[in-house]
Amino acid sequence: MDNNYKQYEETAELLKVLAHPIRLCIVSGLLEVGSCNVSKMQNCLGVPQSTISQHLQKLKSVGIIIGERNGLEVFYKIADERVETIIKALL
């Protein structure tokens, strides 16, 4: 066993951010459709836009997703390939 747990901090942070039902749903949906904007997420999830934006910010902060601007809209997609493996194992 390795007592240098510092190397696991990034992975632990990734798992902490994923450990919320709405964020899991967002990530699973993005894996399914490829990319999506906040309006479509709001229609699918039935939660306020501000709530979705807060969850997207957390996902962006650890590099799970990225946003690409197209005019006035931002389309989000998965940026971390490890996430697909994690989500498939969990769901």
VMD Tcl script that draws the C-alpha trace (Angstrom):
set ca {
  {0.00 0.00 0.00}
  {1.27 3.44 -0.93}
  {1.27 6.02 1.86}
  {1.61 8.89 -0.64}
  {-2.10 9.61 -0.88}
  {-1.51 13.05 -2.45}
  {-1.48 11.44 -5.89}
  {-5.11 10.42 -5.37}
  {-6.41 13.89 -4.51}
  {-7.39 14.77 -8.09}
  {-9.33 11.54 -8.52}
  {-11.02 11.97 -5.14}
  {-12.08 15.51 -6.09}
  {-13.48 14.24 -9.38}
  {-15.52 11.62 -7.54}
  {-16.77 14.18 -5.00}
  {-18.04 16.44 -7.75}
  {-19.80 13.54 -9.48}
  {-21.45 12.49 -6.20}
  {-24.68 14.43 -6.74}
  {-27.79 13.13 -8.53}
  {-28.24 16.19 -10.76}
  {-24.58 16.25 -11.78}
  {-24.67 12.51 -12.49}
  {-27.74 13.08 -14.65}
  {-26.08 15.96 -16.52}
  {-22.92 13.96 -17.18}
  {-24.86 10.85 -18.22}
  {-26.98 12.95 -20.58}
  {-23.94 14.62 -22.11}
  {-22.34 11.24 -22.70}
  {-25.54 10.15 -24.43}
  {-26.12 13.18 -26.68}
  {-22.60 14.57 -27.07}
  {-23.32 18.23 -26.28}
  {-26.19 20.23 -24.89}
  {-27.14 23.75 -23.81}
  {-28.63 24.84 -20.49}
  {-32.14 25.34 -21.92}
  {-32.37 21.75 -23.08}
  {-30.99 20.52 -19.74}
  {-33.60 22.60 -17.93}
  {-36.41 21.09 -20.01}
  {-35.14 17.55 -19.40}
  {-34.37 17.89 -15.70}
  {-37.20 20.20 -14.67}
  {-35.03 22.26 -12.31}
  {-34.34 26.01 -12.45}
  {-31.72 27.31 -14.84}
  {-29.75 28.78 -11.94}
  {-29.49 25.34 -10.31}
  {-28.22 23.78 -13.51}
  {-25.69 26.60 -13.93}
  {-24.35 26.01 -10.41}
  {-23.89 22.30 -11.12}
  {-22.25 23.02 -14.48}
  {-19.79 25.35 -12.76}
  {-18.78 22.60 -10.34}
  {-18.33 20.14 -13.22}
  {-16.23 22.71 -15.11}
  {-14.10 23.51 -12.06}
  {-12.58 20.02 -12.03}
  {-12.39 19.69 -15.82}
  {-15.19 17.16 -16.29}
  {-16.94 19.34 -18.88}
  {-16.12 22.27 -21.13}
  {-18.39 24.87 -22.66}
  {-18.21 25.98 -26.27}
  {-19.93 29.21 -27.21}
  {-22.08 29.28 -30.33}
  {-23.51 32.78 -30.65}
  {-25.46 33.47 -27.47}
  {-25.61 29.82 -26.43}
  {-23.03 27.72 -24.67}
  {-22.98 24.02 -25.48}
  {-21.42 21.76 -22.88}
  {-19.64 18.48 -23.52}
  {-17.52 15.99 -21.62}
  {-13.83 16.92 -21.49}
  {-12.44 14.17 -19.23}
  {-12.42 10.72 -20.83}
  {-12.23 8.99 -17.43}
  {-15.78 10.11 -16.71}
  {-17.30 7.77 -19.30}
  {-15.64 4.77 -17.67}
  {-16.80 5.88 -14.21}
  {-20.39 6.49 -15.31}
  {-20.60 3.16 -17.15}
  {-19.36 1.37 -14.05}
  {-21.88 3.15 -11.82}
  {-24.93 3.16 -14.05}
}
mol new
graphics top color blue
foreach p $ca { graphics top sphere $p radius 0.5 }
foreach p [lrange $ca 0 end-1] q [lrange $ca 1 end] { graphics top cylinder $p $q radius 0.2 }
display resetview
